[in-house]
Amino acid sequence: MIPKGKYVKTYKGKGAIKKLIEDFSSMQETGDTVYSFGYEDQFDKALGKEWWKTLRKTKTSHTRFQGVYSWHKKARKPSSERAKTRYLKAGKGETEIAIYKDTVRIFCLTKKNPYAILIRDPAIAKSFMNYWKVLWQQGKSK
C-alpha cells in the first residue's frame, strides 16, 4: 500500500506500474476525480489493452477522470461515461501525468521498459494542477 507523508518513489516495469495504479484505485472513493494530461492510448500500448480495459470497468468504476490529451490523428469521444476529455493537437509522446489530491504520478509508458515516478507533496501537486488547468482551458472538446 502507498504510505502517507511527503516522498518521491520510482516504479520500474509493467508489473510495478500496474500495482501502483491498482493501489491508487483502491484509495479513491466514489466521486473522487483524477486529473491527467499526456498522450492518447499510451496505457493501452504499454500495459496491454485488455488489462487497462478491465481495470477501468472494475477497479476504477467509482472514480471520475478529467484529461487533456495530445492527439496526432483524430480526437475521439472518451472511452468511459465517467471521463471528460479535451484535446490538443501536439504530436506523439510516451508520457502521462496524473494528479490525485496531494499526489502526482508521472508515467513514462514505453513498451519495453515503462516506469513511473510518484511524488507525494501538496505544493508540487498544486503546481501540476495549475498546469493542468491551463491545458484544460486550451483543449477542445470532441
N, CA, C and O of each residue as an XYZ file, in Angstrom:
568
protein
N       0.845     -1.177      0.000
C       0.000      0.000      0.000
C       0.888      1.238      0.000
O       2.064      1.175      0.360
N       0.317      2.345     -0.402
C       1.051      3.593     -0.545
C       1.077      4.313      0.806
O       0.025      4.588      1.382
N       2.280      4.618      1.314
C       2.375      5.297      2.618
C       1.953      6.755      2.557
O       1.849      7.337      1.477
N       1.712      7.336      3.714
C       1.354      8.755      3.795
C       2.614      9.589      3.982
O       3.691      9.048      4.232
N       2.478     10.914      3.859
C       3.607     11.819      4.030
C       4.248     12.189      2.713
O       3.907     11.635      1.668
N       5.185     13.133      2.763
C       5.872     13.600      1.555
C       6.972     12.621      1.166
O       7.713     12.130      2.018
N       7.069     12.345     -0.130
C       8.147     11.490     -0.612
C       8.133     11.411     -2.134
O       7.194     11.855     -2.794
N       9.203     10.833     -2.666
C       9.323     10.539     -4.092
C       9.725      9.074     -4.199
O      10.612      8.607     -3.485
N       9.064      8.358     -5.097
C       9.371      6.943     -5.273
C       9.279      6.601     -6.756
O       8.470      7.185     -7.477
N      10.096      5.667     -7.215
C      10.041      5.243     -8.612
C       9.552      3.799     -8.705
O       9.756      2.990     -7.799
N       8.905      3.505     -9.821
C       8.402      2.164    -10.109
C       8.886      1.793    -11.494
O       8.726      2.567    -12.438
N       9.481      0.606    -11.628
C      10.023      0.193    -12.919
C       9.389     -1.118    -13.357
O       9.251     -2.055    -12.571
N       9.010     -1.165    -14.619
C       8.432     -2.370    -15.193
C       6.911     -2.366    -15.168
O       6.283     -1.657    -14.382
N       6.335     -3.180    -16.056
C       4.887     -3.239    -16.197
C       4.193     -3.669    -14.907
O       3.184     -3.080    -14.519
N       4.718     -4.676    -14.254
C       4.095     -5.178    -13.025
C       4.050     -4.132    -11.933
O       3.039     -3.995    -11.244
N       5.132     -3.394    -11.766
C       5.191     -2.362    -10.723
C       4.228     -1.216    -11.032
O       3.581     -0.685    -10.130
N       4.136     -0.844    -12.289
C       3.226      0.238    -12.670
C       1.772     -0.200    -12.490
O       0.944      0.573    -12.008
N       1.464     -1.433    -12.877
C       0.108     -1.943    -12.672
C      -0.256     -1.933    -11.186
O      -1.367     -1.550    -10.821
N       0.667     -2.347    -10.344
C       0.428     -2.359     -8.891
C       0.198     -0.937     -8.368
O      -0.698     -0.712     -7.555
N       1.003      0.017     -8.832
C       0.836      1.413     -8.444
C      -0.561      1.909     -8.809
O      -1.235      2.530     -7.987
N      -0.993      1.641    -10.023
C      -2.316      2.082    -10.478
C      -3.417      1.409     -9.661
O      -4.381      2.065     -9.265
N      -3.287      0.123     -9.408
C      -4.292     -0.599     -8.626
C      -4.350     -0.090     -7.184
O      -5.437      0.054     -6.624
N      -3.193      0.183     -6.579
C      -3.167      0.726     -5.213
C      -3.888      2.067     -5.152
O      -4.670      2.313     -4.234
N      -3.628      2.925     -6.118
C      -4.306      4.223     -6.129
C      -5.797      4.065     -6.368
O      -6.600      4.796     -5.788
N      -6.168      3.127     -7.205
C      -7.589      2.887     -7.462
C      -8.309      2.475     -6.189
O      -9.450      2.876     -5.961
N      -7.651      1.678     -5.360
C      -8.287      1.228     -4.114
C      -8.405      2.360     -3.091
O      -9.241      2.288     -2.191
N      -7.585      3.396     -3.216
C      -7.642      4.540     -2.295
C      -8.754      5.516     -2.659
O      -9.231      6.259     -1.800
N      -9.165      5.523     -3.901
C     -10.135      6.509     -4.365
C     -11.546      6.130     -3.930
O     -11.919      4.957     -3.890
N     -12.307      7.154     -3.611
C     -13.679      6.961     -3.180
C     -14.633      7.445     -4.257
O     -14.231      8.152     -5.181
N     -15.890      7.064     -4.136
C     -16.899      7.488     -5.100
C     -16.910      9.004     -5.208
O     -16.974      9.711     -4.203
N     -16.847      9.492     -6.437
C     -16.867     10.930     -6.668
C     -15.497     11.574     -6.739
O     -15.398     12.725     -7.166
N     -14.434     10.884     -6.340
C     -13.088     11.440     -6.471
C     -12.762     11.632     -7.949
O     -13.249     10.894     -8.806
N     -11.939     12.622     -8.231
C     -11.534     12.889     -9.608
C     -10.019     12.798     -9.729
O      -9.280     13.322     -8.896
N      -9.577     12.127    -10.774
C      -8.169     12.074    -11.155
C      -8.032     12.964    -12.385
O      -8.783     12.818    -13.350
N      -7.081     13.876    -12.348
C      -6.829     14.795    -13.458
C      -5.566     14.332    -14.165
O      -4.566     14.020    -13.519
N      -5.611     14.286    -15.484
C      -4.424     13.811    -16.190
C      -4.203     14.577    -17.487
O      -5.114     15.190    -18.043
N      -2.967     14.517    -17.941
C      -2.629     15.041    -19.255
C      -1.473     14.241    -19.812
O      -0.608     13.761    -19.079
N      -1.479     14.110    -21.111
C      -0.444     13.314    -21.755
C      -0.826     12.991    -23.178
O      -1.435     13.807    -23.870
N      -0.466     11.798    -23.614
C      -0.665     11.383    -24.995
C      -1.640     10.219    -25.039
O      -1.559      9.288    -24.237
N      -2.547     10.287    -25.975
C      -3.625      9.319    -26.109
C      -3.119      7.890    -26.303
O      -2.140      7.657    -27.011
N      -3.800      6.941    -25.663
C      -3.600      5.488    -25.834
C      -2.292      4.926    -25.282
O      -1.952      3.787    -25.603
N      -1.560      5.653    -24.487
C      -0.269      5.149    -24.027
C      -0.381      3.998    -23.025
O       0.444      3.084    -23.054
N      -1.381      4.019    -22.139
C      -1.544      2.908    -21.193
C      -1.885      1.619    -21.938
O      -1.373      0.552    -21.601
N      -2.753      1.717    -22.958
C      -3.088      0.544    -23.767
C      -1.829     -0.072    -24.375
O      -1.631     -1.286    -24.316
N      -0.996      0.763    -24.949
C       0.204      0.278    -25.633
C       1.223     -0.315    -24.667
O       1.827     -1.347    -24.958
N       1.416      0.327    -23.527
C       2.470     -0.112    -22.607
C       2.039     -1.262    -21.697
O       2.841     -2.147    -21.399
N       0.780     -1.257    -21.253
C       0.351     -2.227    -20.245
C      -0.617     -3.280    -20.777
O      -0.961     -4.225    -20.067
N      -1.048     -3.123    -22.000
C      -1.966     -4.086    -22.589
C      -3.393     -3.569    -22.583
O      -3.912     -3.133    -21.555
N      -4.003     -3.625    -23.728
C      -5.346     -3.074    -23.894
C      -6.360     -3.780    -22.994
O      -7.202     -3.113    -22.392
N      -6.305     -5.102    -22.885
C      -7.276     -5.852    -22.083
C      -7.126     -5.559    -20.588
O      -8.129     -5.402    -19.892
N      -5.892     -5.483    -20.085
C      -5.682     -5.180    -18.666
C      -6.252     -3.807    -18.340
O      -6.946     -3.636    -17.338
N      -5.959     -2.844    -19.183
C      -6.408     -1.476    -18.950
C      -7.933     -1.388    -19.018
O      -8.552     -0.700    -18.207
N      -8.538     -2.080    -19.978
C      -9.996     -2.076    -20.122
C     -10.657     -2.693    -18.885
O     -11.639     -2.153    -18.376
N     -10.130     -3.808    -18.404
C     -10.668     -4.468    -17.206
C     -10.531     -3.576    -15.985
O     -11.462     -3.473    -15.186
N      -9.388     -2.933    -15.830
C      -9.170     -2.036    -14.689
C     -10.200     -0.917    -14.697
O     -10.792     -0.615    -13.660
N     -10.421     -0.306    -15.837
C     -11.375      0.804    -15.927
C     -12.783      0.363    -15.565
O     -13.540      1.138    -14.980
N     -13.146     -0.861    -15.900
C     -14.501     -1.341    -15.612
C     -14.678     -1.775    -14.160
O     -15.766     -1.628    -13.604
N     -13.632     -2.304    -13.540
C     -13.786     -2.883    -12.202
C     -13.205     -2.013    -11.093
O     -13.939     -1.579    -10.205
N     -11.928     -1.758    -11.128
C     -11.263     -1.101    -10.006
C     -11.442      0.399     -9.950
O     -11.350      0.987     -8.872
N     -11.696      1.036    -11.083
C     -11.850      2.488    -11.070
C     -13.283      2.905    -11.362
O     -13.532      4.040    -11.769
N     -14.214      2.004    -11.159
C     -15.603      2.274    -11.532
C     -16.237      3.398    -10.711
O     -17.268      3.938    -11.111
N     -15.652      3.755     -9.591
C     -16.190      4.794     -8.715
C     -15.504      6.144     -8.917
O     -15.884      7.129     -8.284
N     -14.514      6.200     -9.777
C     -13.702      7.396     -9.963
C     -14.096      8.139    -11.229
O     -14.467      7.530    -12.232
N     -14.012      9.461    -11.170
C     -14.203     10.287    -12.358
C     -12.837     10.709    -12.873
O     -11.879     10.816    -12.107
N     -12.754     10.947    -14.168
C     -11.496     11.361    -14.780
C     -11.723     12.617    -15.605
O     -12.763     12.770    -16.246
N     -10.755     13.506    -15.585
C     -10.739     14.646    -16.485
C      -9.349     14.688    -17.089
O      -8.352     14.764    -16.370
N      -9.285     14.639    -18.395
C      -7.990     14.578    -19.033
C      -7.855     15.492    -20.230
O      -8.825     15.790    -20.926
N      -6.632     15.928    -20.450
C      -6.271     16.691    -21.635
C      -5.223     15.844    -22.354
O      -4.168     15.531    -21.802
N      -5.537     15.483    -23.592
C      -4.650     14.573    -24.305
C      -4.210     15.160    -25.634
O      -4.969     15.835    -26.329
N      -2.988     14.884    -25.952
C      -2.457     15.254    -27.254
C      -2.843     14.152    -28.229
O      -2.798     12.970    -27.889
N      -3.212     14.531    -29.410
C      -3.547     13.551    -30.426
C      -2.870     13.934    -31.714
O      -2.621     15.109    -31.984
N      -2.580     12.940    -32.491
C      -1.886     13.197    -33.743
C      -2.706     12.786    -34.954
O      -2.322     13.079    -36.086
N      -3.809     12.124    -34.740
C      -4.665     11.729    -35.855
C      -6.025     12.388    -35.705
O      -6.270     13.461    -36.258
N      -6.902     11.745    -34.959
C      -8.261     12.238    -34.838
C      -8.740     12.112    -33.390
O      -8.723     11.017    -32.827
N      -9.158     13.206    -32.794
C      -9.691     13.162    -31.437
C     -10.976     12.341    -31.441
O     -11.716     12.329    -32.425
N     -11.233     11.651    -30.321
C     -12.439     10.831    -30.249
C     -13.127     11.006    -28.906
O     -12.597     11.650    -28.000
N     -14.297     10.434    -28.791
C     -15.047     10.521    -27.546
C     -14.349      9.708    -26.469
O     -13.650      8.747    -26.788
N     -14.523     10.074    -25.176
C     -13.921      9.305    -24.090
C     -14.435      7.869    -24.084
O     -15.550      7.595    -24.529
N     -13.612      6.961    -23.577
C     -13.994      5.550    -23.546
C     -14.869      5.222    -22.342
O     -15.266      4.069    -22.175
N     -15.178      6.199    -21.504
C     -15.994      5.978    -20.320
C     -16.919      7.167    -20.107
O     -16.547      8.311    -20.370
N     -18.118      6.889    -19.631
C     -19.044      7.975    -19.328
C     -18.592      8.770    -18.097
O     -19.113      9.856    -17.842
N     -17.644      8.247    -17.342
C     -17.112      8.956    -16.173
C     -15.944      9.864    -16.530
O     -15.371     10.516    -15.656
N     -15.590      9.909    -17.807
C     -14.430     10.694    -18.231
C     -14.859     11.919    -19.025
O     -15.759     11.856    -19.863
N     -14.204     13.020    -18.746
C     -14.341     14.228    -19.553
C     -12.967     14.475    -20.151
O     -11.960     14.477    -19.443
N     -12.936     14.683    -21.456
C     -11.639     14.888    -22.097
C     -11.683     16.089    -23.028
O     -12.724     16.460    -23.571
N     -10.526     16.667    -23.183
C     -10.301     17.707    -24.175
C      -9.003     17.352    -24.887
O      -8.166     16.608    -24.376
N      -8.869     17.903    -26.073
C      -7.729     17.517    -26.902
C      -6.945     18.719    -27.397
O      -7.493     19.790    -27.657
N      -5.653     18.505    -27.517
C      -4.731     19.464    -28.116
C      -3.988     18.719    -29.221
O      -3.542     17.590    -29.016
N      -3.856     19.325    -30.353
C      -3.091     18.674    -31.410
C      -1.625     19.019    -31.196
O      -1.203     20.150    -31.437
N      -0.856     18.043    -30.744
C       0.536     18.319    -30.392
C       1.497     17.192    -30.702
O       2.639     17.234    -30.243
N       1.094     16.197    -31.452
C       2.038     15.152    -31.824
C       1.987     13.930    -30.942
O       0.999     13.688    -30.248
N       3.064     13.156    -30.973
C       3.146     11.876    -30.267
C       4.090     11.974    -29.079
O       4.996     12.808    -29.056
N       3.867     11.110    -28.095
C       4.742     11.029    -26.939
C       4.412      9.805    -26.115
O       3.464      9.083    -26.424
N       5.180      9.564    -25.075
C       5.007      8.360    -24.262
C       4.799      8.664    -22.786
O       4.997      7.786    -21.946
N       4.407      9.877    -22.453
C       4.234     10.224    -21.045
C       2.781     10.542    -20.722
O       2.002     10.959    -21.578
N       2.452     10.330    -19.463
C       1.170     10.781    -18.931
C       1.391     11.182    -17.488
O       2.117     10.521    -16.746
N       0.763     12.262    -17.107
C       0.854     12.767    -15.737
C      -0.541     12.734    -15.143
O      -1.489     13.233    -15.748
N      -0.669     12.152    -13.969
C      -1.956     12.060    -13.286
C      -1.839     12.732    -11.924
O      -0.875     12.514    -11.190
N      -2.832     13.549    -11.600
C      -2.849     14.275    -10.330
C      -4.063     13.804     -9.539
O      -5.188     13.806    -10.040
N      -3.822     13.406     -8.314
C      -4.897     12.962     -7.426
C      -4.598     13.499     -6.031
O      -3.643     13.078     -5.379
N      -5.428     14.430     -5.589
C      -5.265     15.070     -4.284
C      -3.862     15.640     -4.138
O      -3.516     16.571     -4.865
N      -3.031     15.118     -3.222
C      -1.689     15.667     -2.979
C      -0.591     14.885     -3.699
O       0.581     14.978     -3.334
N      -0.969     14.120     -4.715
C      -0.025     13.206     -5.350
C       0.019     13.395     -6.860
O      -1.006     13.606     -7.508
N       1.230     13.313     -7.402
C       1.451     13.371     -8.849
C       2.127     12.069     -9.256
O       3.094     11.634     -8.631
N       1.606     11.456    -10.310
C       2.230     10.260    -10.879
C       2.654     10.603    -12.299
O       1.835     10.998    -13.128
N       3.929     10.448    -12.565
C       4.470     10.720    -13.895
C       4.826      9.374    -14.510
O       5.697      8.662    -14.012
N       4.148      9.038    -15.588
C       4.354      7.752    -16.245
C       5.149      7.946    -17.527
O       4.833      8.822    -18.332
N       6.164      7.143    -17.715
C       6.879      7.041    -18.988
C       6.495      5.678    -19.549
O       7.015      4.650    -19.116
N       5.584      5.679    -20.513
C       4.926      4.457    -20.949
C       5.503      3.889    -22.239
O       4.820      3.799    -23.258
N       6.760      3.513    -22.173
C       7.387      2.839    -23.304
C       6.956      1.376    -23.280
O       6.661      0.832    -22.217
N       6.920      0.743    -24.444
C       6.514     -0.663    -24.498
C       7.519     -1.571    -23.800
O       7.139     -2.536    -23.136
N       8.790     -1.260    -23.952
C       9.823     -2.163    -23.460
C      10.124     -1.982    -21.968
O      10.112     -2.963    -21.226
N      10.387     -0.778    -21.520
C      10.778     -0.536    -20.122
C      10.003      0.625    -19.515
O      10.585      1.680    -19.263
N       8.714      0.461    -19.275
C       7.951      1.574    -18.687
C       8.356      1.816    -17.233
O       8.788      0.902    -16.530
N       8.207      3.050    -16.809
C       8.461      3.378    -15.402
C       7.581      4.536    -14.985
O       7.000      5.233    -15.818
N       7.494      4.727    -13.690
C       6.679      5.817    -13.150
C       7.409      6.459    -11.986
O       8.188      5.814    -11.283
N       7.144      7.735    -11.799
C       7.671      8.488    -10.655
C       6.461      8.973     -9.869
O       5.570      9.624    -10.415
N       6.443      8.652     -8.596
C       5.354      9.054     -7.715
C       5.873     10.148     -6.791
O       6.875      9.961     -6.101
N       5.194     11.280     -6.780
C       5.587     12.401     -5.913
C       4.394     12.729     -5.033
O       3.325     13.083     -5.531
N       4.575     12.613     -3.746
C       3.502     12.988     -2.825
C       3.963     14.232     -2.073
O       4.779     14.165     -1.153
N       3.415     15.362     -2.496
C       3.732     16.644     -1.885
C       2.644     17.624     -2.304
O       2.466     17.850     -3.501
N       1.911     18.214     -1.366
C       0.813     19.110     -1.726
C       1.221     20.288     -2.615
O       0.479     20.646     -3.530
N       2.364     20.887     -2.372
C       2.801     22.039     -3.164
C       3.095     21.630     -4.613
O       2.735     22.346     -5.547
N       3.733     20.506     -4.791
C       4.036     20.038     -6.144
C       2.745     19.641     -6.861
O       2.570     19.949     -8.040
N       1.845     18.962     -6.158
C       0.564     18.582     -6.758
C      -0.220     19.827     -7.185
O      -0.841     19.835     -8.247
N      -0.191     20.861     -6.372
C      -0.893     22.103     -6.708
C      -0.282     22.736     -7.969
O      -1.009     23.230     -8.831
N       1.035     22.717     -8.071
C       1.701     23.276     -9.256
C       1.312     22.516    -10.524
O       1.027     23.129    -11.552
N       1.300     21.191    -10.454
C       0.896     20.395    -11.617
C      -0.577     20.635    -11.940
O      -0.959     20.662    -13.110
N      -1.404     20.810    -10.911
C      -2.826     21.078    -11.128
C      -3.016     22.413    -11.847
O      -3.887     22.534    -12.709
N      -2.212     23.409    -11.499
C      -2.277     24.694    -12.199
C      -1.919     24.523    -13.672
O      -2.550     25.128    -14.538
N      -0.924     23.713    -13.956
C      -0.544     23.436    -15.333
C      -1.691     22.719    -16.055
O      -2.003     23.039    -17.202
N      -2.317     21.748    -15.376
C      -3.451     21.030    -15.955
C      -4.567     22.006    -16.322
O      -5.164     21.884    -17.392
N      -4.855     22.963    -15.460
C      -5.930     23.937    -15.708
C      -5.661     24.758    -16.977
O      -6.584     25.037    -17.742
N      -4.420     25.137    -17.195
C      -4.057     25.881    -18.414
C      -4.309     25.012    -19.643
O      -4.885     25.478    -20.626
N      -3.882     23.756    -19.591
C      -4.101     22.851    -20.715
C      -5.593     22.609    -20.942
O      -6.046     22.550    -22.086
N      -6.353     22.470    -19.863
C      -7.795     22.247    -19.968
C      -8.469     23.421    -20.687
O      -9.339     23.222    -21.535
N      -8.060     24.642    -20.341
C      -8.640     25.831    -20.979
C      -8.304     25.883    -22.474
O      -9.107     26.355    -23.278
N      -7.130     25.403    -22.835
C      -6.705     25.443    -24.238
C      -7.259     24.284    -25.049
O      -7.368     24.378    -26.271
N      -7.613     23.185    -24.376
C      -8.089     21.996    -25.069
C      -9.469     22.184    -25.668
O     -10.237     23.054    -25.256
N      -9.760     21.354    -26.641
C     -11.049     21.375    -27.309
C     -11.802     20.086    -27.022
O     -11.221     19.002    -27.072
N     -13.086     20.195    -26.724
C     -13.924     19.017    -26.511
C     -14.240     18.366    -27.844
O     -14.212     19.023    -28.885
N     -14.535     17.105    -27.814
C     -14.902     16.397    -29.045
C     -16.346     15.981    -28.975
O     -16.859     15.369    -29.912
